[in-house]
Amino acid sequence: MNLLHSSVVRGEIDNRVKGVVRGQIWLAGQNKPLVLKLHGNPCRDLVGRVVRFANASTPRKGAETIDPDQSGSCGEMTTLSTGTAPKDDQAPKFQRLRLEWFSEKNGRVVLESTGFELDISPPAWELTESEADQEDLRRSAARTEFTVTSTEGPDSHGNLPDPPEESDPFIDQILRINDLKHQVEQLSEGALIESGPATVPLDVEEQFWKNVVAYESASMITHRELLARDGVKPTPSKEIPDTGLPAELWKLIRALANRNIFLDGTDHLSDRALYELLVGTLLEEETENLPSTSGWRSHVTIYEYGVPGREDGQTTYLRYYADPADREDWARAYPDMELPPSEELPFDRDSKLPKADDPQGED
């Protein structure tokens, strides 16, 4: 199960073809969007329309575990609590957006936010009263099927089990999980994407949401302050001779890894350039104030910072890290853009960096 509530950059859904919802959602830190291929229709206020949305806040990474292929069934998709159609097409620029679907690979997914800038087209077609009633029944059936399979999967013959008996421990746990989800929605100010496989045990789900509440309610602290708690105070770059720089760099990299902060995409920078970027920029950035035993991990892609003073992250990515297929995609998407030449990475460090399962790495 993934919590991706702050990761949305922008997206769109398209229901101009009756019975089909297509869409794309771009997430921070990912080069390719989620692709929605859903059967069914949104609620009446969005039926037949194209809805484009963009995050009014700065998104952050954290959506690595959701599958790019989001095929499945359309759930509740609406901008209104009731799902009733607006009286005119001049909808507010900012309003509540709720997108729910049932993914074949990630189970139930919900994106809900009041912080998106919306652009909603006029309807290409509309539902009749009978069709609207059928859509309500379809959404209800899809939600019921997900609720059943989320607690117990199909048997060896592919048959879904009967709903569990309403024993007190089971009901109490469901209520606790729902309460935790409600806390997360309040802490995230209504901006929430929830997704997960349909076979997650309730104990695992409850612990997950406990961790999320702890994450969302944590205070903020700079990386520098966090390392200082471990007695790590990096030496200014100008005070380190070239011969001593590699040791100081790896000391800092491992100190970050001990705090579950893992780096990648560093091979375009020299040891000194990377050290200066970490000390001068990354350590001044804020992160959630969580204990090192919390289980949360942060992955920082250094090429997104570009080459300080020379080029931005997009140019650096295209120059060093984009493969031929990605460069072709960029060229098609932005025909007026002059791509930088593709160059070999000048350093070999990423393969030796600490990973979550090997926090020491190697020199």
FENFENFEN-V764719 format. One record per residue. N is the residue number from 1. RES is the residue in one letter. PHI is phi as a letter, one per 30 degrees, with the letter a starting at -180 (none if undefined). PSI is psi in whole degrees, 0 to 359 (* if undefined). NEAR is the number of other C-alpha atoms within 12 Angstrom. Layout:
n={N,N}
res={RES,RES}
phi={PHI,PHI}
psi={PSI,PSI}
near={NEAR,NEAR}
//
This chain:
n={1,2,3,4,5,6,7,8,9,10,11,12,13,14,15,16,17,18,19,20,21,22,23,24,25,26,27,28,29,30,31,32,33,34,35,36,37,38,39,40,41,42,43,44,45,46,47,48,49,50,51,52,53,54,55,56,57,58,59,60,61,62,63,64,65,66,67,68,69,70,71,72,73,74,75,76,77,78,79,80,81,82,83,84,85,86,87,88,89,90,91,92,93,94,95,96,97,98,99,100,101,102,103,104,105,106,107,108,109,110,111,112,113,114,115,116,117,118,119,120,121,122,123,124,125,126,127,128,129,130,131,132,133,134,135,136,137,138,139,140,141,142,143,144,145,146,147,148,149,150,151,152,153,154,155,156,157,158,159,160,161,162,163,164,165,166,167,168,169,170,171,172,173,174,175,176,177,178,179,180,181,182,183,184,185,186,187,188,189,190,191,192,193,194,195,196,197,198,199,200,201,202,203,204,205,206,207,208,209,210,211,212,213,214,215,216,217,218,219,220,221,222,223,224,225,226,227,228,229,230,231,232,233,234,235,236,237,238,239,240,241,242,243,244,245,246,247,248,249,250,251,252,253,254,255,256,257,258,259,260,261,262,263,264,265,266,267,268,269,270,271,272,273,274,275,276,277,278,279,280,281,282,283,284,285,286,287,288,289,290,291,292,293,294,295,296,297,298,299,300,301,302,303,304,305,306,307,308,309,310,311,312,313,314,315,316,317,318,319,320,321,322,323,324,325,326,327,328,329,330,331,332,333,334,335,336,337,338,339,340,341,342,343,344,345,346,347,348,349,350,351,352,353,354,355,356,357,358,359,360,361,362,363}
res={M,N,L,L,H,S,S,V,V,R,G,E,I,D,N,R,V,K,G,V,V,R,G,Q,I,W,L,A,G,Q,N,K,P,L,V,L,K,L,H,G,N,P,C,R,D,L,V,G,R,V,V,R,F,A,N,A,S,T,P,R,K,G,A,E,T,I,D,P,D,Q,S,G,S,C,G,E,M,T,T,L,S,T,G,T,A,P,K,D,D,Q,A,P,K,F,Q,R,L,R,L,E,W,F,S,E,K,N,G,R,V,V,L,E,S,T,G,F,E,L,D,I,S,P,P,A,W,E,L,T,E,S,E,A,D,Q,E,D,L,R,R,S,A,A,R,T,E,F,T,V,T,S,T,E,G,P,D,S,H,G,N,L,P,D,P,P,E,E,S,D,P,F,I,D,Q,I,L,R,I,N,D,L,K,H,Q,V,E,Q,L,S,E,G,A,L,I,E,S,G,P,A,T,V,P,L,D,V,E,E,Q,F,W,K,N,V,V,A,Y,E,S,A,S,M,I,T,H,R,E,L,L,A,R,D,G,V,K,P,T,P,S,K,E,I,P,D,T,G,L,P,A,E,L,W,K,L,I,R,A,L,A,N,R,N,I,F,L,D,G,T,D,H,L,S,D,R,A,L,Y,E,L,L,V,G,T,L,L,E,E,E,T,E,N,L,P,S,T,S,G,W,R,S,H,V,T,I,Y,E,Y,G,V,P,G,R,E,D,G,Q,T,T,Y,L,R,Y,Y,A,D,P,A,D,R,E,D,W,A,R,A,Y,P,D,M,E,L,P,P,S,E,E,L,P,F,D,R,D,S,K,L,P,K,A,D,D,P,Q,G,E,D}
phi={none,b,c,b,d,c,c,d,c,a,a,a,b,b,b,d,c,d,i,b,c,c,a,b,b,c,c,e,i,c,d,b,d,d,c,c,b,c,c,j,b,d,d,d,d,c,d,i,c,c,c,c,b,b,d,d,c,d,d,b,d,k,c,d,c,d,d,d,d,c,c,l,c,d,c,d,b,a,c,b,d,c,i,d,d,d,d,b,d,c,d,e,d,c,a,d,b,b,b,b,b,c,d,d,c,b,i,d,b,b,c,b,a,c,c,c,d,c,b,c,d,d,d,d,a,b,d,d,e,d,d,d,d,d,d,d,d,d,d,d,d,d,d,d,d,d,d,d,d,d,c,a,d,d,d,d,c,i,d,d,d,d,e,d,d,d,d,e,d,d,d,d,d,e,d,d,d,d,d,d,d,d,d,d,d,d,d,c,h,i,c,b,c,b,b,l,d,d,c,d,d,d,d,d,d,d,d,e,d,d,d,d,e,d,d,d,c,d,d,c,a,d,e,d,d,d,d,d,d,c,i,c,b,e,d,e,e,d,c,c,d,e,d,c,d,e,d,d,d,d,d,d,e,d,d,d,d,d,c,i,c,c,c,a,i,c,d,d,c,d,e,d,d,d,d,d,d,d,d,d,b,d,d,d,d,c,b,d,d,c,d,d,c,d,j,d,b,c,c,c,c,d,d,d,d,i,c,e,i,b,a,d,d,d,d,d,e,d,d,c,c,d,d,e,d,d,d,d,d,d,d,d,d,b,d,d,d,c,d,d,d,d,b,d,d,d,b,b,b,e,d,c,d,e,c,e,c,b,d,d,i,b,d}
psi={141,143,118,24,332,8,348,128,306,172,179,151,148,117,31,342,121,133,4,134,115,153,168,141,121,133,146,135,1,137,336,147,163,139,118,127,90,144,150,184,155,182,171,333,341,358,138,6,164,126,119,138,149,140,124,347,170,117,161,157,161,16,31,336,355,138,137,331,104,74,145,220,138,133,219,116,114,161,357,151,324,342,11,152,143,160,338,176,1,70,152,151,322,128,171,135,127,121,117,137,167,103,142,337,334,5,216,133,131,126,120,130,148,8,24,143,124,146,109,123,163,156,137,339,170,156,143,169,318,317,324,318,320,322,321,318,320,315,319,319,319,320,320,316,319,318,319,310,342,339,332,126,178,156,187,342,2,10,136,143,164,152,145,152,147,65,153,314,320,311,318,321,318,317,321,318,315,322,319,317,320,319,319,317,320,317,326,10,39,358,102,131,127,131,159,158,155,355,21,124,149,324,318,317,318,316,322,310,331,317,322,317,316,319,313,334,358,147,169,149,149,155,326,315,324,315,328,330,334,8,17,118,97,141,138,143,320,343,359,122,161,323,334,353,314,318,319,322,311,331,317,317,317,327,320,317,324,339,20,35,111,138,152,173,45,354,357,353,144,169,315,319,320,316,315,323,317,312,319,337,299,317,341,349,153,153,168,138,85,148,154,344,6,336,348,140,142,132,121,118,108,330,343,341,350,208,106,129,354,309,160,175,323,315,319,317,312,327,316,328,337,134,171,322,318,320,322,320,316,317,321,319,328,74,336,357,133,110,142,155,147,130,151,144,131,346,161,89,325,323,343,355,151,141,169,325,0,73,350,327,201,152,*}
near={34,31,39,37,39,37,36,38,33,30,32,33,41,38,38,26,23,25,27,26,38,35,32,29,37,32,33,29,32,24,26,23,26,33,25,35,28,32,29,38,45,49,41,32,36,43,41,31,35,30,38,28,36,31,32,21,20,17,24,26,27,26,35,24,22,32,27,25,24,32,28,29,38,44,38,40,41,35,37,26,18,16,24,21,26,22,10,13,16,15,23,18,21,22,27,28,43,37,41,37,44,43,34,28,24,32,38,41,40,34,40,37,37,31,30,36,27,30,27,34,25,24,25,17,20,25,30,14,13,11,20,24,16,19,30,25,18,26,29,20,19,28,27,21,28,35,29,27,30,32,29,23,25,19,12,8,8,10,13,22,20,17,19,19,12,13,11,11,14,19,15,16,23,25,17,21,27,19,18,26,30,21,24,32,30,20,22,28,20,26,34,37,35,38,35,34,30,30,28,26,24,29,20,19,30,25,22,28,30,25,28,34,27,23,26,31,21,20,16,18,20,22,35,29,25,31,32,18,19,19,12,23,20,31,21,19,23,16,14,19,15,17,12,18,25,22,21,30,32,29,27,40,41,30,34,42,32,33,38,34,34,33,37,30,32,38,31,35,29,21,32,28,29,37,34,28,29,37,30,21,19,30,29,19,19,20,30,27,26,29,23,21,12,21,21,27,28,30,27,30,30,32,32,31,29,28,27,23,10,12,18,18,25,24,28,32,35,34,29,31,33,29,18,17,14,20,27,18,18,24,18,14,13,12,12,9,16,17,26,20,17,20,20,17,22,16,19,19,26,28,17,23,33,30,27,23,14,16,23,23,24,18,19}
//
